[in-house]
């Protein structure tokens, strides 16, 4: 099992959620976050004064998937989230040692 952490632009959330649902993902967790990558933020003008916005709004999606779904989930997210511009986001894949469904006590892939 793997935990897929997806960082995307906020306006792409509905597209990615819908694409993941179509790909067979049954559940996900969404968090509004702030951060920056290579673009290092940007400058804005407010009442004639220029200031730097270091942290840009992003959306984080966490999805637990089985090994056989992993490649499909990654490709689905890439297609749904890509705009072709700087700041499209990142996908992180980490091993998931154990999953437990609290309501039933099921463990492993059965709990996903």
N, C-alpha and C positions, 0 to 999 in steps of 0.2 A: 504494500500500500504506500501511497505517496501523498504528501500535502503539497498542493500547488498554490503558491501565493502569486497573485496577479496584481500589478500596479498599472493603472490606466488613467487616461484623462476622464474626468467626471461625466462629460456628455456622452461617452461611449458605454456607460453602464448598461443601459437598456439593450443595446445591440449585443453586448457580450452575454448578458443574462439570458436573453432569448436564444442565442446560438448555443450556449451551454445546455440549456433545457432541451433543445432539439438534438443535442449530442448524447443525451441520456444522463446528464448530471442531475441528481435528485435534490441536492441541497447545497447551499453555499452561505458564506458569511460575508457581509459587506461592511466596510469601515471607511469613513471619510478621514483622510490623512493629509499631511502636508510634507513636502520634501522637494529635493532637486537632484538632478543627475548632472550630466555634462553641460546642460544649458546654464547652470548656476544662477537661476532666477532671471530677472529682467528689471529694467528701470521703468518707472512710470512718472508721469507729470501730474501733480496735484496743486492747484492754485498757484501755478507758476514755479513751484519748487519741484525739483527732480529728486526722487528717492528710489532706493533699491528694494525690490521685493525678493527676498532670499528664498522663501519657501513658497512653492506653488501648490495649489490644491490638487490632490490626486484622490483616486478611489482604490481601495485595496479589497480584493476578493480572495477569500480562502476557500479552497475546495479539496475535500478528501476523495481520492479516486483509487481504483484498483490499478495494478500494473498494466493490465491489458487495455485500459481506457486512456492511459497517460498520453500517448502520442496523438490520439484523436483530440483530446482536450487542448493540448498545446496548439495544434494546428487550427482548431476552431477559434481559439482566443486570438491568435495572430491575425486570422482573416477578419474577425469582427472588430478588433481594436485598432487596426492599422489605419493611420491617416497619411503616412508618408512624411510627416514633419517631425522635427525634434521634439522629444518629450512624450512619444507614444506609450512608453512604459517598459516594464520588464516582467518576466515570468521566472519565478524561483521554484525549484522542485527540491523537496527535502524528504528523507525517509520518514515514514510514519510507523512507529513501532507497535502501537496498540490503539484500538478504538473500542469504546464501550458505549452501548446505548443504555442510558440511565433507566429508561422506563422498563425495558425487558431484561436487561443484563446481557444481551447479545454482545459478542466480542468479534474482533477481526472484520473481515469483509462483510459479514452478515450485518454488522452494525452500521455500515455505510449505506 
